[in-house]
């Protein structure tokens, strides 16, 4: 069955939001790495922190890539979109926990778009 127009648009919007957020988050890696190296943190923290900082950007890009992959799928699209929506809403809870209100709101909206695509499914 063909994917509905709402599913295609909402998936595209959700993927675009995740990619933009990943790029913005990733763009701060050099700034944050310099700050941590100038601090009096333990050497282990200085070594591990850049990798931990890059991880959310990589995860968001991976989830966006999975969303893009659904454009080429013929079956079980709804399950994949619900999985992405679930993972993104968990990320939004973590963002709110860390005090990142604007990224949290953007992640909730992205999760909503993937969930909407999963609900509308196929025509």
For each residue, the residues with C-beta under 8 A, 3 or more apart:
1: 122 123
2: 122 123
3: 7 8 71 77 121 122 123
4: 7 8 120 121 122 123
5: 8 9
6: 9 10 116 117 120
7: 3 4 10 11 77 81 117 118 120 121 122
8: 3 4 5 11 12 71 117
9: 5 6 12 13
10: 6 7 13 14 113 114 116 117 120
11: 7 8 14 15 67 70 71 81 113 114 117
12: 8 9 15 16
13: 9 10 16 17 110 113
14: 10 11 17 18 64 67 84 88 110 111 113 114 117
15: 11 12 18 19 64 67 68
16: 12 13 19 20 64
17: 13 14 20 21 106 109 110 113
18: 14 15 21 22 60 61 63 64 67 88 110
19: 15 16 22 23 60 61 64
20: 16 17 23 24
21: 17 18 24 25 60 103 106 107 110
22: 18 19 25 26 56 57 58 60 61 64
23: 19 20 26 27 57
24: 20 21 27 28
25: 21 22 28 56 57 60 103
26: 22 23 29 54 57
27: 23 24
28: 24 25 31 32 53
29: 26 32 33 50 53 54 57
30: 33 34
31: 28 34 35
32: 28 29 35 36 49 50 53
33: 29 30 36 37 49 50 53
34: 30 31 37 38
35: 31 32 38 39
36: 32 33 39 41 45 46 49 50
37: 33 34 46
38: 34 35
39: 35 36 46
40:
41: 36 45 46 49
42: 45 46
43: 46 47
44: 47 48
45: 36 41 42 48 49
46: 36 37 39 41 42 43 49
47: 43 44
48: 44 45 51 52
49: 32 33 36 41 45 46 52 53
50: 29 32 33 36 53 54
51: 48 54 55
52: 48 49 55
53: 28 29 32 33 49 50 56
54: 26 29 50 51 57 58
55: 51 52 58 59
56: 22 25 53 59 60 91
57: 22 23 25 26 29 54 60 61
58: 22 54 55 61 62
59: 55 56 62 63 91
60: 18 19 21 22 25 56 57 63 64 91
61: 18 19 22 57 58 64 65
62: 58 59 65 66
63: 18 59 60 66 67 84 87 88
64: 14 15 16 18 19 22 60 61 67 68
65: 61 62 68 69
66: 62 63 69 70 80 83 84
67: 11 14 15 18 63 64 70 80 81 84 114
68: 15 64 65 71
69: 65 66 72 73 80
70: 11 66 67 73 77 80 81 117
71: 3 8 11 68
72: 69
73: 69 70 76 77 80
74: 77
75:
76: 73 79 80
77: 3 7 70 73 74 80 81 117 118 121 122
78: 81 82 118 119 121 122
79: 76 82 83 118
80: 66 67 69 70 73 76 77 83 84
81: 7 11 67 70 77 78 84 85 114 115 117 118
82: 78 79 85 86 114 115 118
83: 66 79 80 86 87
84: 14 63 66 67 80 81 87 88 114
85: 81 82 88 89 111 112 114 115 118
86: 82 83 89 90 111
87: 63 83 84 90 91
88: 14 18 63 84 85 91 92 107 110 111 114
89: 85 86 92 93 107 108 111
90: 86 87 93 94
91: 56 59 60 87 88 94 95 107
92: 88 89 95 96 103 104 105 107 108 111
93: 89 90 96 97 104
94: 90 91 97 98
95: 91 92 98 100 101 103 104 107
96: 92 93 99 100 101 104
97: 93 94
98: 94 95
99: 96
100: 95 96 103 104
101: 95 96 104 105
102: 105 106
103: 21 25 92 95 100 106 107
104: 92 93 95 96 100 101 107 108
105: 92 101 102 108 109
106: 17 21 102 103 109 110
107: 21 88 89 91 92 95 103 104 110 111
108: 89 92 104 105 111 112
109: 17 105 106 112 113
110: 13 14 17 18 21 88 106 107 113 114
111: 14 85 86 88 89 92 107 108 114 115
112: 85 108 109 115 116
113: 10 11 13 14 17 109 110 116 117
114: 10 11 14 67 81 82 84 85 88 110 111 117 118
115: 81 82 85 111 112 118 119
116: 6 10 112 113 119 120
117: 6 7 8 10 11 14 70 77 81 113 114 120 121
118: 7 77 78 79 81 82 85 114 115 121
119: 78 115 116
120: 4 6 7 10 116 117
121: 3 4 7 77 78 117 118
122: 1 2 3 4 7 77 78
123: 1 2 3 4
